[in-house]
C-alpha cells in the first residue's frame, strides 16, 4: 500500500505541477505518467480488498490458509493485483482515437487525462471501471467486517485477535471512503464556481490538495499510529517538545 501510494503521489504531483506550470511535451512522454497514475489509483481499492480478505482467512481458516497467502509467496497476489490494475488502462488507451493533427512523438501538449481520454466511449468505460472497482471492494469489506463482528460475539477465547482483525477491516473501509473522495471533485468544482469567484487554477489546486493528497497522506499515518512503538515514540517526542524549558536555579554565595 505504501509503495503504491508513493508512486501515485509522485506521478500525480508531477502531472499537477506540469499542468499548473503550463509545461507542454509530447504525448509519448505523457502517457507513461498518466498510466502510472491511473494504475496506482485503481490498485488502491484492490489492495484494501485483499488485506480485508487476508484478515478474514486468518480468522476463519487459520489451518487451511492457501499457499499464496504465505509470506514467501505473497508476491503472487501482489503481482496479480498489479496486472489487474494495469489491464484497464491498457484497454482504455487501446480504444483511444488519436487526433490526426497531433503527432505523438513531437507535438507538445498539456499532459492531462483528457488528452488520451477524449472520446465519450472512453469516459463511459473509465466511469464504469471505477464504479465496479469500488463497488466490489465495498461489498468485500462490508462482508468481512460483518462476519468478523458476528464471530467476535460467538467466541469467548481469543477475542483480542478477532477484535484487532475487526478494527483492521474497519480501517480499510475508512481508507476506501478516503479514496472515494476523489470522485467528489466535479461536485466541489460546481459548488465553488456557483458560490465563489475562484480562478480555475485555484479550484484545481483545492480539489487536488483536499481529495487526492490528504487521503494519501492520512493512510500511512493511520497505519503508523496503530503501532504501539511508533505511537509511544511520537507521544514522547511531542511531550518533550511541549515541556517548557525551566530556567536554571542559580544560587550565588
URNORQUI-V667975 format. One record per residue. PHI is phi in whole degrees, 0 to 359 (none if undefined). OMEGA is omega in whole degrees, 0 to 359 (999 if undefined). D_CENTER is the distance of its C-alpha to the mean C-alpha in Angstrom with 1 decimal. Layout:
# URNORQUI-V667975
PHI/OMEGA/D_CENTER + PHI/OMEGA/D_CENTER
This chain:
# URNORQUI-V667975
none/181/7.8 + 295/178/9.0 + 295/179/10.4 + 297/180/7.6 + 293/178/5.7 + 295/177/9.3 + 296/178/10.1 + 298/180/7.6 + 293/181/9.1 + 299/183/12.5 + 292/182/12.8 + 290/178/11.6 + 295/177/13.8 + 299/179/16.6 + 298/181/16.6 + 294/179/16.7 + 294/178/19.5 + 297/181/21.4 + 291/180/21.4 + 295/178/22.4 + 271/180/25.0 + 56/178/26.3 + 274/182/26.1 + 247/175/27.1 + 205/187/27.3 + 293/181/27.8 + 297/182/25.5 + 297/176/25.8 + 269/181/23.8 + 278/185/21.4 + 300/178/20.3 + 301/178/18.8 + 295/178/16.4 + 296/180/15.5 + 295/180/15.2 + 296/180/12.8 + 297/181/10.6 + 290/182/10.9 + 295/180/10.8 + 290/177/7.6 + 295/179/5.9 + 283/180/8.1 + 284/182/7.8 + 301/179/4.7 + 296/178/7.2 + 295/178/9.9 + 294/179/9.2 + 298/179/9.1 + 296/180/12.3 + 294/179/13.8 + 294/177/13.6 + 294/177/15.2 + 294/179/17.8 + 296/177/18.6 + 295/180/19.5 + 296/180/21.5 + 295/181/23.4 + 295/181/24.1 + 277/188/25.7 + 268/181/27.6 + 229/183/28.5 + 292/181/28.8 + 262/181/31.7 + 241/182/30.6 + 292/179/27.2 + 300/183/26.6 + 296/182/27.2 + 292/181/23.7 + 276/180/22.2 + 290/186/24.3 + 297/181/23.0 + 279/179/25.1 + 236/181/23.8 + 294/179/20.1 + 297/179/19.7 + 295/180/20.9 + 293/180/17.9 + 298/179/15.4 + 296/179/17.5 + 295/178/17.6 + 296/179/13.9 + 293/178/13.8 + 295/180/17.0 + 296/182/15.8 + 290/179/12.7 + 271/183/15.3 + 295/186/18.1 + 291/172/17.0 + 298/178/16.6 + 296/177/20.0 + 296/180/21.6 + 299/181/20.4 + 287/180/22.0 + 288/178/25.0 + 264/180/26.0 + 287/178/25.7 + 262/186/29.1 + 285/176/29.8 + 288/182/32.0 + 299/181/35.3 + 281/182/35.8 + 253/176/32.7 + 273/184/33.1 + 296/186/30.0 + 269/188/31.4 + 228/185/33.0 + 288/180/32.2 + 283/179/30.0 + 222/171/27.4 + 287/184/24.5 + 281/178/21.3 + 235/182/19.6 + 296/180/18.1 + 293/180/21.3 + 294/181/23.3 + 252/177/22.3 + 229/187/21.4 + 266/184/24.7 + 271/178/26.3 + 298/179/25.9 + 296/179/25.4 + 294/178/22.3 + 298/178/20.9 + 295/180/21.9 + 296/180/20.4 + 295/179/17.0 + 294/180/17.1 + 295/179/18.4 + 295/181/15.8 + 297/179/12.9 + 297/180/15.1 + 297/181/16.0 + 301/186/12.7 + 287/177/11.7 + 292/179/15.3 + 297/180/15.8 + 295/179/12.9 + 299/179/14.3 + 296/181/17.7 + 296/181/17.0 + 295/179/15.5 + 295/180/18.4 + 296/181/20.9 + 295/181/20.1 + 294/180/20.1 + 295/180/23.4 + 296/179/25.0 + 293/177/24.2 + 296/177/25.4 + 294/179/28.6 + 292/179/29.1 + 297/179/28.9 + 288/181/31.8 + 280/187/33.9 + 284/173/33.7 + 253/178/35.9 + 248/179/35.1 + 57/179/32.0 + 289/182/30.4 + 293/181/28.5 + 293/178/26.3 + 293/178/25.7 + 295/177/24.8 + 296/178/22.3 + 296/179/20.7 + 296/178/20.7 + 295/178/19.0 + 295/178/16.3 + 296/177/15.7 + 297/176/15.9 + 297/178/13.2 + 295/176/10.9 + 296/177/12.0 + 295/177/11.3 + 295/177/7.6 + 297/176/7.9 + 298/177/9.9 + 296/179/7.7 + 294/182/5.4 + 288/177/9.0 + 298/180/10.2 + 297/181/9.6 + 277/179/12.4 + 271/182/14.7 + 299/177/15.4 + 298/179/18.5 + 292/180/19.9 + 294/177/19.6 + 298/179/21.1 + 295/181/24.0 + 294/180/24.6 + 293/180/24.6 + 295/182/27.0 + 284/188/29.2 + 246/180/29.5 + 211/180/29.1 + 264/180/30.5 + 269/173/27.5 + 287/178/27.4 + 302/179/24.9 + 295/179/23.4 + 292/178/23.0 + 295/180/21.3 + 296/179/18.8 + 294/180/18.2 + 298/181/17.9 + 295/181/15.3 + 293/182/13.2 + 291/186/13.6 + 281/190/13.1 + 251/176/10.4 + 240/185/8.2 + 284/185/9.3 + 301/177/10.1 + 300/179/7.0 + 289/177/5.6 + 282/181/9.3 + 290/184/9.8 + 301/178/7.8 + 293/178/10.2 + 294/179/13.0 + 297/179/12.9 + 294/180/13.3 + 295/182/15.8 + 286/174/17.9 + 284/178/18.3 + 277/185/20.3 + 294/181/23.8 + 295/180/24.9 + 294/180/22.2 + 297/177/22.7 + 293/179/26.4 + 294/178/26.2 + 296/178/24.2 + 298/178/26.7 + 295/180/29.7 + 296/181/28.4 + 290/177/28.1 + 293/178/31.3 + 293/180/33.1 + 288/184/32.0 + 276/180/33.0 + 293/179/36.4 + 283/179/39.1 + 281/181/41.2 + 276/178/44.7 + 291/181/47.6 + 296/179/49.8 + 274/182/52.9 + 265/177/55.6 + 243/180/59.1 + 250/178/62.1 + 263/999/65.4
